[in-house]
Amino acid sequence: MPASVLQKAAGALAASPLLNRGKRLFAENSSNWNLPLTKLDKAWAGSWLILDHYAKGAFPPQFLDQQKAYQAEKDYRFSIPGMTAAEVAHANMTKPFWFNAGARHYFLHFNRLAASLEKTGVKPPAKILELGCGSGWMSEFLATMGFDVCGTTIAADDIADASRRIKSLEAKGLAPALKYVAAPMESVHTAVGTGSFNAVFVYEALHHAFDWREAVRSSFACLKPGGWLFLCNEPNVLHTFISYRVAKLSNTHEIGFCKSELVTELRKTGFQKIVSNGAKLHCWFRPHWLLAQK
């Protein structure tokens, strides 16, 4: 069936009374990030948005302008509807200590990363590099454990906030081996050096990269021989659909990965050993946890 016919059908469905609720919910969400939405509400709003954008040729999303994508990531805290930049910064700096399910989610995942480091023999004071660290909480935790950590993110505002974590640890009488550097994932090796890290990890951030393949290659360059790359909780294929609403609200990348695509790229890059630490029956939905050794 020609794409134009499908687009017309999608447009007609999006404009029908059946999707009025989804259109209304997305309009409300566009001015209030914290709008209380049930899973069904999110499905209604997301479905309307995907159909409407598909009809207009805007879905699936395409990312063609690197500098525009970089700027969108830098402007994230200024783009959240209904929240000031200060409110977004506060949420980032209190992460993961949120009194909701999010806290349990983050603590469980940090424990999973720590267990993976231990399993692969990466122990303090090994050098660890984090890509897409945001406000830097995971890097802070690892530095407190005794690792020598460098957290990287593209946004200078995030670096400024994250650097306050170093002062916080020093105020406790600790002398953490911790620093934060502004650098895109695709060229992080040019900012932090090559062949000097025992481990590189990226947590829920690779899918925000403009070119995730370049990010994998840059990570490989940062590692010592025998070093490990950890891809942690990266979304599966259906994430492109499920989180399209969030992507439009925040003006950022929200794409999902096919596991075979990730594994193929890791092998092509030169990783010798690849271990899947995620669910065997992922059903295109459950996130990926992959370990790869140089």
C-alpha positions in Angstrom: 0.0 0.0 0.0 1.5 3.4 -1.0 2.8 5.5 1.8 0.5 8.4 0.8 -2.5 6.2 1.3 -1.4 5.1 4.7 -0.6 8.8 5.6 -4.1 9.8 4.6 -5.6 7.1 6.6 -3.5 8.0 9.6 -4.5 11.7 9.2 -8.2 10.8 9.0 -7.9 8.6 12.2 -6.0 11.3 14.1 -8.7 13.9 13.2 -11.5 11.5 14.1 -13.5 11.8 17.4 -11.9 8.5 18.4 -8.6 10.3 19.0 -10.0 13.6 20.5 -9.1 12.5 24.0 -5.5 11.8 22.9 -5.2 15.2 21.2 -6.6 17.0 24.3 -4.3 15.2 26.7 -1.2 15.9 24.6 -2.2 19.6 24.4 -2.5 19.7 28.2 0.8 17.8 28.6 2.5 20.3 26.3 2.1 22.9 29.0 2.5 20.7 32.1 5.2 18.1 32.1 3.9 16.7 35.4 0.3 16.3 34.3 -1.0 13.2 36.0 -1.5 10.6 33.3 -2.4 7.0 33.6 -0.8 4.4 31.3 -4.0 4.5 29.2 -3.8 8.3 29.0 -0.2 8.1 27.8 -1.3 5.6 25.2 -4.1 7.8 24.0 -1.9 10.9 23.7 1.0 9.0 22.2 -1.2 7.3 19.6 -2.8 10.5 18.5 0.7 12.2 18.2 2.2 9.3 16.2 -0.7 9.2 13.8 -0.8 12.9 13.3 3.0 13.1 12.7 3.0 10.1 10.5 0.4 11.7 8.3 2.6 14.8 8.1 5.7 12.8 7.3 7.4 13.5 10.7 7.2 9.9 12.1 9.4 7.8 12.3 11.7 10.6 13.5 14.8 11.4 11.5 17.9 13.1 12.9 19.8 14.9 10.2 21.3 18.0 11.9 24.1 17.2 14.4 24.5 20.7 15.8 20.7 21.1 16.2 20.6 17.8 18.1 23.5 18.8 20.3 21.8 22.2 21.1 18.5 20.5 22.0 20.4 18.3 24.5 22.1 21.3 26.0 18.8 23.2 26.2 16.9 20.2 27.9 16.5 22.0 31.3 15.0 25.0 29.6 12.6 23.0 27.4 10.5 21.1 29.9 6.9 22.4 29.7 5.6 23.9 32.9 8.9 23.7 34.7 11.5 26.4 35.3 15.2 25.6 34.6 15.8 25.9 38.4 13.1 23.2 39.1 14.6 20.9 36.5 18.0 21.4 38.0 16.7 20.6 41.5 15.1 17.4 40.2 18.4 16.4 38.6 20.4 17.2 41.7 18.2 15.2 44.0 18.2 12.2 41.7 18.0 9.4 42.7 16.6 10.3 46.1 13.1 10.8 44.9 10.2 9.6 47.1 8.5 7.5 44.4 9.0 4.4 42.2 11.8 6.3 40.4 14.1 6.0 43.4 13.7 2.2 43.5 14.3 2.0 39.8 17.5 3.9 40.0 18.9 2.2 43.1 18.2 -1.3 41.6 20.0 -0.3 38.4 23.0 1.1 40.2 23.3 -2.1 42.2 23.1 -4.0 38.9 25.9 -1.9 37.4 28.1 -2.4 40.5 27.5 -6.1 40.4 28.5 -6.2 36.7 31.7 -4.3 37.5 32.5 -6.8 40.2 31.7 -9.7 37.9 34.1 -8.5 35.3 36.9 -7.8 37.7 36.7 -4.0 37.6 37.4 -3.0 41.2 38.5 0.2 42.9 40.7 2.2 42.2 40.1 1.3 38.5 39.5 4.2 36.1 35.9 4.5 34.9 34.4 6.7 32.3 30.6 7.6 32.2 29.0 8.8 29.0 25.9 11.0 29.2 26.2 11.4 33.0 23.6 14.2 33.3 23.9 15.7 36.8 26.5 13.0 37.7 24.9 10.9 40.4 26.2 7.6 39.2 29.7 8.9 38.9 29.5 10.3 42.4 28.4 7.0 43.8 31.2 5.1 42.1 33.8 7.7 43.2 32.5 7.2 46.8 33.2 3.5 46.4 36.8 4.3 45.6 36.8 4.3 41.8 38.7 6.9 39.7 35.8 8.4 37.8 35.3 10.8 34.9 31.7 11.7 34.1 30.9 13.3 30.7 27.9 15.1 29.3 27.4 17.5 26.5 25.7 20.2 28.6 27.9 22.8 30.4 25.0 23.5 32.8 25.0 19.8 33.8 28.7 19.9 34.3 28.4 22.9 36.6 25.8 21.2 38.7 27.6 17.9 38.8 30.8 19.5 39.9 29.1 20.6 43.1 29.0 16.9 44.0 32.7 16.9 44.3 32.5 19.8 46.8 29.8 17.9 48.7 32.1 14.8 49.0 35.0 17.0 50.1 32.8 18.6 52.8 32.4 15.1 54.2 36.1 14.7 54.5 36.5 12.6 51.4 39.0 13.1 48.6 37.2 11.6 45.7 39.0 10.8 42.4 36.1 12.4 40.5 35.9 14.9 37.7 33.3 16.0 35.1 34.1 17.0 31.5 31.8 18.5 28.8 32.0 16.2 25.8 29.7 14.7 23.2 29.5 10.9 23.3 30.5 10.7 19.7 33.9 12.3 20.3 34.5 11.7 24.0 37.9 10.1 23.3 39.2 13.5 22.1 38.3 15.1 25.4 39.4 12.5 27.9 42.2 10.6 26.0 42.6 7.2 24.5 43.5 3.8 26.0 43.3 4.9 29.6 40.1 3.5 31.2 39.4 0.1 32.6 35.7 0.5 32.0 33.2 2.8 30.2 29.5 2.8 30.9 26.5 4.5 29.6 23.2 4.4 31.5 19.9 5.2 29.8 21.8 7.7 27.6 23.1 6.0 24.4 19.7 6.4 22.8 20.1 10.2 23.2 23.3 10.3 21.1 23.1 11.9 17.7 25.1 8.9 16.3 25.2 6.0 18.7 27.6 4.0 16.5 30.2 6.8 16.7 29.6 6.8 20.5 30.4 3.1 20.6 33.6 3.6 18.6 34.7 6.5 20.7 34.1 4.4 23.8 36.3 1.7 22.4 39.1 4.2 21.8 38.9 5.2 25.5 39.4 1.7 26.8 42.6 -0.1 27.8 43.1 -3.5 26.2 40.9 -5.9 28.1 38.7 -3.0 29.3 34.9 -3.3 29.4 32.0 -1.3 28.0 28.7 -1.5 29.8 25.5 -0.5 28.0 23.0 -0.2 30.8 19.2 -0.2 30.5 19.2 1.0 26.9 15.6 0.9 25.5 14.3 -1.8 23.1 12.7 -1.2 19.7 9.3 -0.3 20.9 10.7 2.7 22.8 10.6 4.7 19.6 6.8 4.5 19.7 6.2 4.4 23.5 8.3 7.5 24.2 7.6 9.6 21.2 5.4 11.8 23.3 8.2 12.4 25.7 10.6 13.1 22.9 8.4 15.8 21.5 7.7 17.3 24.9 11.5 17.5 25.8 12.8 18.0 22.2 15.3 15.2 22.6 16.1 11.8 21.0 14.0 8.9 22.3 14.7 5.9 20.1 14.9 2.2 20.7 17.5 -0.4 19.7 17.3 -3.8 18.2 19.6 -6.1 20.2 21.1 -7.7 17.1 22.0 -4.2 15.8 23.8 -3.3 19.0 25.7 -6.6 19.1 26.7 -6.3 15.4 28.1 -2.8 15.9 30.0 -3.9 19.0 31.7 -6.7 17.1 32.4 -4.5 14.1 34.0 -2.0 16.4 36.4 -4.6 17.7 35.0 -5.9 21.0 36.1 -9.5 21.5 33.7 -10.7 24.1 30.0 -9.7 24.3 27.7 -10.7 27.2 24.0 -10.1 27.3 22.9 -9.4 30.9 19.3 -8.5 30.0 16.1 -10.5 29.7 16.3 -13.4 27.2 12.6 -12.9 26.3 12.7 -9.2 25.7 9.6 -9.1 23.4 11.0 -5.9 21.7 10.1 -4.1 25.0 12.5 -5.0 27.8 15.7 -2.9 27.9 19.1 -4.1 27.0 22.0 -4.7 29.3 25.2 -5.6 27.3 28.8 -6.0 28.5 31.6 -5.9 25.9 35.3 -6.5 26.4 38.0 -4.9 24.2 
